[in-house]
Amino acid sequence: MKIILDMNIPEAWGDFLRDAGYEAIHWSRIGDIRADDDAIVAWAREHGHVIFTHDLDFGSLLFTTNATAPSVL
């Protein structure tokens, strides 16, 4: 599983997830730290990543756009 960590998730989670065998990267390493949720969703969809976040807006964003991907944790 490939996981993108949202800005509200500590980067240390990336180390933990990689040690557990997941491909994980923090958004701050690949995107603009001020990017909106739409940009993160688009990147995750394009690259086949699941979004790990504390932000409850992602579920609403996916629901209102009838998106089938990406998944959100």
C-alpha positions as CSV (number, residue, x, y, z in Angstrom):
1,M,0.0,0.0,0.0
2,K,1.2,3.5,-0.9
3,I,0.4,6.2,1.6
4,I,0.6,10.0,1.5
5,L,0.7,11.7,4.9
6,D,-1.2,14.9,5.1
7,M,0.4,18.0,6.7
8,N,-1.4,17.4,9.9
9,I,0.3,14.0,10.4
10,P,3.8,14.1,12.0
11,E,6.5,13.0,9.6
12,A,7.6,10.4,12.1
13,W,4.5,8.4,11.1
14,G,6.3,7.9,7.7
15,D,9.2,6.2,9.4
16,F,6.8,4.0,11.3
17,L,4.8,3.0,8.3
18,R,7.9,2.3,6.1
19,D,9.4,0.1,8.9
20,A,6.1,-1.8,8.8
21,G,6.5,-2.4,5.1
22,Y,4.4,0.4,3.6
23,E,5.5,2.9,1.0
24,A,4.8,6.2,2.8
25,I,5.8,9.8,2.1
26,H,4.9,13.1,3.8
27,W,3.2,15.7,1.7
28,S,5.8,18.3,2.7
29,R,8.4,16.3,0.8
30,I,6.6,16.3,-2.6
31,G,4.1,19.2,-2.6
32,D,3.5,22.8,-1.6
33,I,2.8,22.8,2.2
34,R,0.0,25.4,1.5
35,A,-1.7,23.2,-1.0
36,D,-5.5,22.7,-0.6
37,D,-7.2,19.4,-0.2
38,D,-8.1,19.2,-3.9
39,A,-4.4,19.2,-4.8
40,I,-3.6,16.4,-2.4
41,V,-6.5,14.3,-3.6
42,A,-5.5,14.8,-7.2
43,W,-1.9,13.8,-6.5
44,A,-3.0,10.8,-4.5
45,R,-5.4,9.7,-7.2
46,E,-2.8,10.1,-9.9
47,H,-0.1,8.2,-8.0
48,G,-2.2,5.5,-6.5
49,H,-1.8,6.6,-2.8
50,V,-4.1,6.4,0.1
51,I,-4.3,9.7,2.2
52,F,-3.6,9.5,5.9
53,T,-5.0,12.6,7.6
54,H,-6.7,14.0,10.6
55,D,-8.7,16.4,8.3
56,L,-12.4,15.4,8.2
57,D,-12.9,17.4,5.0
58,F,-11.4,14.8,2.8
59,G,-14.4,12.4,3.2
60,S,-16.8,15.2,2.3
61,L,-14.7,16.3,-0.6
62,L,-14.8,12.7,-2.1
63,F,-18.5,12.3,-1.3
64,T,-19.6,15.6,-2.9
65,T,-17.6,14.9,-6.1
66,N,-18.6,11.2,-6.3
67,A,-15.0,10.3,-6.4
68,T,-14.1,6.6,-6.1
69,A,-10.5,7.3,-5.2
70,P,-8.3,7.9,-3.3
71,S,-9.1,6.2,-0.1
72,V,-8.7,8.2,3.1
73,L,-7.5,7.0,6.5
